[in-house]
Amino acid sequence: MKAVLVHIKGSRRGKTEVLNKNKIRIGTDTSCDLRYDSIVDTTIAPSHAEIEWRQCEYILRDLGKGTFINNEQVEEVALKDGDLIEFGLGGPKLRFRIKYEEGELCKPFRQMLEDSIAVAREQPGGKLDTAGTFFKQLVWEAITQSSFRFRMSAVLVLFLLMGFVLSSFYRSFVFQREVKERVKFLETRGTFAERIIKDYTKGVCLILGSYTLGEEEQIPRPVTYDYTGTGFLVSKDGRVITNRHVAEPWWRKGRFGPKEMGFAPKFLEFRAFFPCVAKSFPLRVERVSETEDLALVRFDPAGEELPVMELDKAGIVETGEPVVVIGYPAGISGILARIDKEVVDELVYKRGLGFVDLAMELSNRGLIEPLATQGHVTGTMEDKIVFDAQTTIGGSGGPIFNHKRKVIGITYGIFTGFAGSNFALPAKGALPLLEPLPEEEKTPASSEQAPSPGGQTSELPEK
């Protein structure tokens, strides 16, 4: 075993020393093994006392002005673990401790705690220090005067405590992050419709078409068919996604159309009108889908800066999620219903403008604006999305946005007689149309194309 001296008062206060010699001399003289400051510790003689390991005991012998053990003056005594030693009346104090070797009986934790408190109380003013001295002393006691088993237990407890603290901190961090993300998500959902309408409305166009089913020599009195639809810009170079039945209004999936009956449909007008742009843009069909009611048309932007929409490539749509639908339901009629009656009277009744000329004049006056409605996804299938946002004929080809401001669907049909169910094609179905064309397909598309006006047919009247 070894002797440990815990200094409580005097010039060596706060220090803890282990006796490494069988005999040490204590005093202020330079030859002493345990030397005190003669200016601070005036009660200590140059050679005040000595501690000697003798016959398995530590013997203290007084050599100077008096030495006190547990407040009693002694000349020579065998020291016991825990004895309080004072050199000179009112002089420096220290606690004598015995550090047992491995396997020997070690100091109980209660004594470690008492000694650590005693050291801390000896700070200036006699009050308990800021816990720093106490914990420092307690750690030293635990390291120097405890058994291997105790130290391992302490390390295990400390490890578990640190694990608990770190785990609690991590859970708190994750919880706070989730709360922030949830709050941000709710805030986004509360304002996403406003942001979508503000940022993307100008990139949603009214598509106007006028066509006949054949040349005059083929049909004595050819009938002109007028219709409208919706499209949205997907690239700065003028590519627009819409429905195939808007790009080829005579097209009917799985049914005989004018072409199958021997007619030769021909466009008289095929144009796009964008909000806040006075001029219109001639369109040409660049690509159509053979499996979906989707088409890619194109125009020359001629320097116009219009917002481009991003398709949701993931294709994950959840029932119940909020959506915003932008389009031109009811076409020209829907626009006229939202402007001043005086303007309608002037253009329709006084000037008697025809279908195409009326659209041109509305565009010149900046009156062509899409309609935005909100709703939710009410059902999802592999090939379609069901939603309840209001729309009608003329809205075909319009984009459906989710709260991330990505296009998740393209409107293509309504359920006649029940406004609560409308249909859209998943946006991912339009991705193949945006892939580079093979060399043999890069020739301009024929102008002889387009479904019945506005898509007004069948059990699912299309917009």
C-alpha positions in Angstrom: 0.0 0.0 0.0 1.0 3.6 -0.5 0.4 6.8 1.5 -1.5 9.7 -0.1 -1.4 13.2 1.3 -4.4 15.4 0.4 -3.5 19.0 1.1 -6.5 21.0 2.5 -4.9 24.2 3.9 -1.6 26.0 3.4 0.7 26.8 0.5 0.2 23.4 -1.0 -3.6 23.5 -0.7 -5.5 21.6 -3.5 -2.6 19.3 -4.2 -2.6 15.5 -3.7 0.7 13.7 -3.4 1.7 10.0 -3.2 4.6 9.1 -0.9 7.1 7.2 -2.9 9.8 6.9 -0.2 10.0 4.9 3.0 10.9 8.1 4.9 10.0 11.7 4.1 11.0 14.9 6.0 8.5 17.7 6.2 9.3 21.4 6.7 10.4 24.7 5.0 14.1 23.7 4.6 15.3 23.1 1.0 16.4 19.6 2.1 12.9 18.5 3.0 11.0 16.0 0.8 7.7 17.8 1.5 8.6 21.4 1.5 6.2 24.3 2.5 6.6 28.0 1.8 8.1 29.7 4.9 6.4 33.0 4.1 2.9 31.6 3.8 3.2 28.8 6.3 4.7 30.6 9.3 3.8 27.8 11.8 6.1 25.2 10.2 9.8 24.8 11.3 12.6 24.2 8.8 12.5 20.5 9.9 9.0 20.1 11.4 8.2 16.4 11.2 8.8 13.2 9.4 6.8 10.2 8.2 8.4 6.8 8.1 7.3 3.4 6.8 8.1 1.1 9.8 6.9 -2.4 10.5 4.0 -2.1 8.0 2.9 1.2 9.5 3.3 4.8 8.7 4.8 6.5 11.8 4.6 10.3 12.1 7.2 11.9 14.5 7.1 15.6 15.5 10.5 17.5 15.2 9.5 21.1 15.6 6.8 23.5 16.8 4.1 20.9 17.3 2.1 18.5 15.2 -1.6 17.8 15.6 -3.5 14.6 14.6 -7.2 15.0 14.5 -6.9 18.2 16.6 -4.7 16.5 19.3 -1.0 17.3 19.6 1.3 14.3 19.3 5.0 13.5 19.4 4.9 10.2 17.6 1.9 8.2 16.3 1.0 5.5 13.9 -1.1 7.1 11.2 -4.5 5.6 10.2 -6.4 6.1 7.0 -8.4 9.3 7.2 -6.3 11.1 9.9 -6.3 14.9 9.7 -2.7 16.3 10.2 -2.0 19.9 11.2 1.5 21.3 11.3 1.6 23.9 14.0 -1.4 25.4 15.6 -3.5 27.0 12.8 -1.0 25.9 10.3 -1.3 23.8 7.1 -3.6 20.8 7.1 -3.7 17.6 5.1 -5.6 14.4 5.1 -3.6 11.2 5.3 -4.9 8.4 3.0 -3.7 4.9 2.4 -3.9 3.6 -1.2 -4.2 -0.2 -1.1 -2.7 -2.3 -3.9 -4.9 -4.4 -6.2 -6.8 -7.1 -4.3 -6.5 -5.2 -1.0 -9.4 -3.5 0.7 -9.8 0.0 -0.7 -11.3 3.2 0.6 -15.1 3.1 0.6 -16.9 5.5 -1.7 -18.4 7.3 1.2 -15.0 8.3 2.5 -14.0 9.4 -1.0 -17.0 11.7 -1.0 -16.3 13.0 2.5 -12.6 13.8 1.7 -13.6 15.5 -1.6 -16.1 17.7 0.3 -13.5 18.5 2.9 -11.0 19.6 0.3 -13.6 21.8 -1.4 -14.6 23.4 1.9 -11.1 24.6 2.5 -11.4 27.1 -0.4 -11.1 30.8 0.5 -14.0 32.0 2.6 -14.7 28.5 3.9 -17.6 27.9 1.5 -18.1 25.1 -1.0 -16.3 25.9 -4.2 -18.0 26.0 -7.6 -18.2 22.2 -7.7 -15.0 22.2 -9.8 -12.7 21.4 -6.8 -15.1 18.9 -5.4 -15.4 16.9 -8.6 -11.7 17.2 -9.4 -10.8 15.7 -6.0 -13.5 13.0 -6.2 -12.1 11.9 -9.6 -8.6 11.8 -8.2 -9.8 9.8 -5.2 -11.6 7.3 -7.4 -8.6 6.9 -9.6 -5.9 6.6 -6.9 -7.8 4.9 -4.1 -10.2 2.5 -5.7 -9.9 -1.1 -6.8 -9.8 -2.3 -10.4 -13.3 -3.6 -10.1 -14.5 -0.2 -8.9 -12.8 1.7 -11.7 -14.2 -0.7 -14.3 -17.7 -0.2 -12.8 -17.2 3.5 -12.8 -16.1 3.5 -16.5 -19.1 1.3 -17.4 -21.5 3.7 -15.6 -19.8 6.7 -17.2 -20.1 5.0 -20.6 -23.8 4.2 -20.1 -24.4 7.7 -18.9 -22.7 9.3 -21.9 -24.6 6.9 -24.2 -27.9 8.0 -22.6 -27.0 11.7 -22.9 -25.9 11.3 -26.5 -29.0 9.3 -27.3 -31.2 11.9 -25.6 -29.5 14.7 -27.5 -29.8 12.8 -30.8 -33.5 12.1 -30.2 -34.0 15.7 -29.3 -32.2 16.9 -32.4 -34.1 14.5 -34.7 -37.4 15.6 -33.0 -36.7 19.3 -33.4 -35.6 18.7 -37.0 -38.9 16.8 -37.7 -40.9 19.5 -36.1 -39.2 22.2 -38.2 -39.7 20.1 -41.4 -43.3 19.6 -40.5 -43.9 23.3 -39.7 -42.1 24.2 -43.0 -44.3 21.6 -44.8 -47.5 23.0 -43.4 -46.4 26.6 -44.2 -45.5 25.5 -47.7 -48.9 23.8 -48.1 -50.6 26.9 -46.9 -49.0 29.1 -49.5 -48.0 26.8 -52.3 -51.1 27.5 -54.4 -50.4 31.2 -54.3 -46.8 30.7 -55.3 -47.7 28.3 -58.2 -50.3 30.7 -59.6 -47.8 33.6 -59.3 -44.8 31.8 -60.8 -46.3 29.5 -63.5 -49.5 31.1 -64.8 -47.7 32.9 -67.6 -46.3 29.6 -68.9 -49.8 28.0 -69.4 -51.1 28.7 -72.9 -54.5 28.6 -74.5 -54.3 26.4 -77.6 -56.7 27.4 -80.4 -57.4 25.3 -83.4 -59.6 25.6 -86.5 -59.7 22.8 -89.1 -61.7 21.2 -91.9 -62.1 17.6 -92.8 -61.0 18.0 -96.5 -60.4 20.2 -99.5 -63.2 22.0 -101.2 -63.0 19.8 -104.3 -63.5 16.8 -102.0 -66.3 18.3 -100.0 -68.6 20.7 -101.7 -69.3 22.7 -98.5 -66.4 21.9 -96.1 -67.4 22.5 -92.4 -65.0 24.4 -90.2 -64.5 23.1 -86.7 -63.2 25.4 -83.9 -61.9 24.3 -80.5 -59.6 25.2 -77.7 -57.4 23.3 -75.3 -54.6 24.0 -72.8 -50.9 23.4 -72.9 -47.9 24.3 -70.7 -44.3 25.1 -71.5 -41.6 22.6 -70.6 -38.5 24.1 -72.2 -37.1 27.5 -73.1 -37.0 26.6 -76.8 -40.8 26.5 -77.1 -41.8 22.9 -76.4 -45.3 22.5 -75.0 -47.0 19.5 -73.5 -50.7 19.0 -74.2 -53.2 16.2 -75.0 -53.0 14.4 -78.3 -56.7 15.1 -78.8 -55.8 18.8 -78.6 -52.8 18.4 -81.1 -54.9 16.1 -83.4 -58.5 17.0 -82.6 -59.8 14.3 -84.9 -57.9 11.6 -83.1 -59.9 9.1 -81.0 -58.2 6.3 -79.2 -59.7 2.9 -80.1 -62.4 4.4 -82.4 -62.9 5.3 -86.0 -62.1 8.9 -86.7 -62.3 11.2 -89.8 -59.1 9.8 -91.3 -60.3 6.2 -91.0 -63.5 7.3 -92.8 -61.5 8.7 -95.7 -61.4 12.4 -94.9 -58.2 14.5 -95.0 -58.3 16.8 -91.9 -56.4 20.1 -92.4 -55.6 22.9 -89.9 -56.7 26.4 -90.8 -55.3 27.8 -87.6 -53.3 26.2 -84.8 -52.0 28.7 -82.3 -50.9 29.3 -78.7 -51.9 32.3 -76.6 -49.9 33.1 -73.5 -51.0 35.4 -70.7 -49.6 39.0 -70.8 -48.2 38.4 -74.4 -50.1 40.3 -77.0 -49.1 38.2 -80.0 -50.0 34.6 -80.6 -47.6 31.9 -81.7 -48.2 29.4 -84.6 -47.9 25.8 -83.4 -46.7 22.7 -85.1 -47.0 19.1 -83.8 -43.6 17.7 -83.0 -44.4 14.3 -81.5 -47.4 12.3 -80.3 -47.7 9.4 -78.0 -49.0 6.1 -79.5 -50.1 4.8 -76.1 -51.3 7.9 -74.2 -53.4 10.9 -74.9 -50.3 13.1 -74.9 -48.5 15.2 -77.5 -45.6 17.6 -77.8 -46.1 20.7 -79.8 -43.7 23.5 -80.5 -43.5 27.3 -81.3 -40.8 29.9 -81.8 -40.6 31.9 -78.5 -39.0 34.8 -80.5 -37.2 36.1 -77.3 -40.2 35.9 -75.0 -39.3 35.0 -71.4 -41.9 32.5 -70.2 -41.8 30.3 -67.1 -40.9 26.6 -67.7 -42.7 23.8 -65.7 -40.9 20.8 -64.3 -42.4 17.3 -64.7 -42.4 15.1 -61.6 -40.2 12.2 -62.8 -40.7 10.1 -59.6 -44.4 9.6 -60.5 -45.3 9.1 -56.8 -48.8 10.5 -56.2 -50.6 10.0 -53.0 -54.4 10.0 -52.4 -55.4 13.1 -50.4 -52.5 15.3 -51.3 -53.4 18.9 -52.4 -53.2 19.9 -56.0 -53.5 23.1 -58.1 -54.9 22.8 -61.6 -54.3 25.6 -64.2 -56.1 25.7 -67.6 -58.7 27.3 -69.8 -61.9 25.5 -68.9 -64.7 26.5 -71.3 -62.1 28.1 -73.6 -63.0 31.5 -75.1 -66.5 31.4 -73.4 -64.8 31.0 -70.0 -62.6 34.0 -70.7 -65.5 36.2 -71.9 -67.5 35.2 -68.7 -64.7 36.8 -66.6 -64.4 40.2 -68.4 -66.5 43.3 -68.4 -69.9 43.0 -70.2 -69.2 46.2 -72.2 -66.1 44.6 -73.7 -68.0 41.5 -74.6 -70.8 43.5 -76.2 -68.3 45.5 -78.2 -66.3 42.5 -79.5 -69.1 40.0 -80.0 -72.2 41.9 -80.8 -71.0 45.3 -82.2 -68.0 44.1 -84.1 -69.1 40.5 -84.6 -65.6 39.1 -84.5 -65.3 35.5 -85.5 -63.7 32.7 -83.4 -60.0 33.3 -84.4 -60.3 37.1 -84.6 -62.0 37.3 -81.2 -59.1 35.3 -79.6 -56.6 37.6 -81.3 -58.3 40.7 -80.0 -58.6 39.3 -76.5 -54.8 38.6 -76.6 -54.0 42.1 -77.9 -55.9 43.5 -74.9 -54.2 41.3 -72.4 -57.4 39.6 -71.4 -56.4 35.9 -71.9 -55.7 34.5 -68.5 -56.0 30.9 -67.3 -58.1 29.8 -64.4 -56.5 28.1 -61.4 -58.5 25.8 -59.1 -57.5 23.8 -56.0 -58.5 20.4 -54.8 -57.1 17.0 -53.8 -56.2 13.7 -55.4 -59.1 11.4 -54.8 -57.7 8.3 -56.4 -54.7 7.0 -58.2 -54.2 4.2 -60.7 -51.3 3.1 -62.9 -52.6 5.0 -65.9 -54.6 7.9 -64.4 -55.0 10.3 -61.5 -58.5 11.2 -60.2 -58.8 14.7 -58.6 -61.7 16.9 -57.5 -60.4 20.4 -58.5 -63.0 22.1 -60.7 -62.4 22.1 -64.5 -64.3 21.4 -67.6 -64.1 21.2 -71.4 -61.3 23.3 -72.7 -59.0 22.5 -69.8 -57.5 19.4 -71.6 -53.7 19.4 -71.5 -53.5 21.7 -68.4 -50.9 21.0 -65.7 -51.7 19.6 -62.3 -49.2 20.8 -59.6 -48.4 19.2 -56.2 -47.2 21.2 -53.2 -43.6 20.8 -54.4 -44.6 22.9 -57.4 -43.9 20.0 -59.8 -46.4 18.8 -62.5 -47.7 15.4 -61.5 -50.4 15.1 -64.1 -51.9 16.4 -67.3 -55.7 16.9 -67.4 -57.5 14.9 -70.1 -61.1 14.2 -69.1 -64.1 14.9 -66.9 -66.8 12.7 -65.6 -70.0 14.0 -67.2 -72.6 15.1 -64.6 -70.3 14.7 -61.6 -67.9 17.6 -61.1 -66.2 15.9 -58.2 -64.2 13.5 -60.4 -61.8 14.6 -63.1 -59.0 12.7 -64.7 -55.4 13.3 -65.5 -52.6 11.3 -67.0 -49.4 10.9 -64.9 -46.8 13.4 -65.9 -44.1 10.7 -66.2 -46.0 9.5 -69.3 -44.9 12.6 -71.1 -41.2 12.0 -70.5 -40.6 9.9 -73.6 -41.9 12.8 -75.7 -39.0 15.0 -74.5 -36.3 12.5 -75.4 -34.2 13.3 -78.5 -35.9 12.4 -81.8 -34.2 9.8 -84.0 -32.7 11.3 -87.2 -35.5 9.9 -89.4 -38.2 11.7 -87.3 -36.6 15.1 -87.3 -38.7 16.4 -90.3 -41.4 18.9 -89.6 -44.8 17.3 -88.8 -47.6 17.5 -91.2 -50.1 20.3 -90.7 -53.0 18.0 -91.4 -54.0 17.1 -88.0 -56.2 17.6 -84.7 -60.3 15.6 -81.9 -63.7 17.0 -82.2 -64.0 20.6 -81.1 -62.7 21.0 -77.6 -62.8 17.3 -77.2 -66.5 17.3 -76.7 -67.3 13.6 -77.2 -68.0 10.3 -75.6 -68.7 9.1 -72.1 -65.7 11.0 -70.8 -66.0 14.4 -72.4 -62.5 15.6 -72.8 -61.4 19.1 -72.2 
